[in-house]
Amino acid sequence: MTDNNQTGVKTVNCPTCQKIVKWQEESIFRPFCSKKCQLIDFGEWANERHVIPVKEGPEDFNLDDLEFRNPTEGEF
């Protein structure tokens, strides 16, 4: 985020097209410059072109093996 010294309004680059976007309430799609760029980015996440890397857990981890307690029984 950069600060435009002339107006005091912070600006960012649109993650999709790199157009400069003012960081203010009136910029309803921020950090994107438009709905189109917002939807392009959403589509990239939906098609798994963007991912958040995670470390794999133990290979033998199975959610079905966990025992769950009922919080109404007084134990958490």
C-alpha positions as a LaTeX table, in Angstrom:
\begin{tabular}{lrrr}
\hline
Residue & $x$ (\AA) & $y$ (\AA) & $z$ (\AA) \\
\hline
Met1 & 0.00 & 0.00 & 0.00 \\
Thr2 & 1.42 & 3.37 & $-0.90$ \\
Asp3 & 0.50 & 6.80 & 0.41 \\
Asn4 & $-0.22$ & 9.42 & $-2.23$ \\
Asn5 & 1.30 & 12.55 & $-0.65$ \\
Gln6 & $-0.76$ & 14.96 & $-2.77$ \\
Thr7 & $-4.16$ & 13.74 & $-1.55$ \\
Gly8 & $-3.23$ & 11.67 & 1.49 \\
Val9 & $-5.22$ & 8.73 & 0.08 \\
Lys10 & $-3.51$ & 5.35 & 0.20 \\
Thr11 & $-3.42$ & 3.38 & $-3.04$ \\
Val12 & $-2.86$ & $-0.27$ & $-3.97$ \\
Asn13 & $-2.42$ & $-2.07$ & $-7.24$ \\
Cys14 & $-5.31$ & $-4.25$ & $-8.39$ \\
Pro15 & $-4.13$ & $-7.86$ & $-7.90$ \\
Thr16 & $-5.54$ & $-8.80$ & $-11.31$ \\
Cys17 & $-4.64$ & $-5.99$ & $-13.70$ \\
Gln18 & $-2.25$ & $-3.85$ & $-11.59$ \\
Lys19 & $-4.36$ & $-0.68$ & $-12.07$ \\
Ile20 & $-3.99$ & 1.78 & $-9.16$ \\
Val21 & $-6.94$ & 1.64 & $-6.74$ \\
Lys22 & $-7.65$ & 4.23 & $-4.05$ \\
Trp23 & $-8.05$ & 2.59 & $-0.63$ \\
Gln24 & $-11.23$ & 4.32 & 0.51 \\
Glu25 & $-14.87$ & 3.42 & 1.20 \\
Glu26 & $-15.97$ & 4.55 & $-2.24$ \\
Ser27 & $-13.76$ & 1.88 & $-3.84$ \\
Ile28 & $-16.27$ & $-0.91$ & $-3.21$ \\
Phe29 & $-14.24$ & $-3.63$ & $-4.93$ \\
Arg30 & $-10.94$ & $-2.85$ & $-3.21$ \\
Pro31 & $-8.32$ & $-4.17$ & $-3.51$ \\
Phe32 & $-9.68$ & $-4.82$ & $-7.01$ \\
Cys33 & $-10.42$ & $-2.02$ & $-9.46$ \\
Ser34 & $-13.70$ & $-3.54$ & $-10.68$ \\
Lys35 & $-16.17$ & $-6.37$ & $-10.29$ \\
Lys36 & $-14.64$ & $-7.97$ & $-13.38$ \\
Cys37 & $-11.18$ & $-8.18$ & $-11.80$ \\
Gln38 & $-12.73$ & $-9.46$ & $-8.57$ \\
Leu39 & $-14.52$ & $-12.26$ & $-10.45$ \\
Ile40 & $-11.40$ & $-13.16$ & $-12.45$ \\
Asp41 & $-9.50$ & $-13.60$ & $-9.16$ \\
Phe42 & $-12.36$ & $-15.61$ & $-7.64$ \\
Gly43 & $-12.36$ & $-17.90$ & $-10.69$ \\
Glu44 & $-8.62$ & $-18.49$ & $-10.32$ \\
Trp45 & $-9.12$ & $-19.57$ & $-6.70$ \\
Ala46 & $-12.12$ & $-21.74$ & $-7.65$ \\
Asn47 & $-10.09$ & $-23.46$ & $-10.39$ \\
Glu48 & $-7.25$ & $-23.96$ & $-7.89$ \\
Arg49 & $-4.77$ & $-21.86$ & $-9.88$ \\
His50 & $-4.22$ & $-20.03$ & $-6.57$ \\
Val51 & $-3.72$ & $-22.15$ & $-3.48$ \\
Ile52 & $-2.50$ & $-21.64$ & 0.07 \\
Pro53 & 0.31 & $-24.11$ & 0.73 \\
Val54 & $-0.18$ & $-26.31$ & 3.76 \\
Lys55 & 1.98 & $-28.91$ & 5.39 \\
Glu56 & 0.53 & $-32.36$ & 5.10 \\
Gly57 & $-0.46$ & $-34.01$ & 8.35 \\
Pro58 & 0.47 & $-37.52$ & 9.37 \\
Glu59 & $-0.30$ & $-40.00$ & 6.62 \\
Asp60 & $-2.23$ & $-42.17$ & 9.03 \\
Phe61 & $-4.46$ & $-39.32$ & 10.27 \\
Asn62 & $-8.11$ & $-40.22$ & 9.93 \\
Leu63 & $-10.90$ & $-37.99$ & 11.23 \\
Asp64 & $-13.05$ & $-41.07$ & 11.84 \\
Asp65 & $-10.53$ & $-42.26$ & 14.45 \\
Leu66 & $-11.06$ & $-39.22$ & 16.69 \\
Glu67 & $-13.27$ & $-39.40$ & 19.73 \\
Phe68 & $-15.54$ & $-36.41$ & 20.23 \\
Arg69 & $-16.88$ & $-35.34$ & 23.59 \\
Asn70 & $-20.28$ & $-33.82$ & 24.10 \\
Pro71 & $-19.78$ & $-30.32$ & 25.59 \\
Thr72 & $-23.10$ & $-30.62$ & 27.46 \\
Glu73 & $-21.54$ & $-33.35$ & 29.62 \\
Gly74 & $-19.35$ & $-30.77$ & 31.35 \\
Glu75 & $-16.01$ & $-31.73$ & 29.80 \\
Phe76 & $-14.45$ & $-29.77$ & 26.99 \\
\hline
\end{tabular}
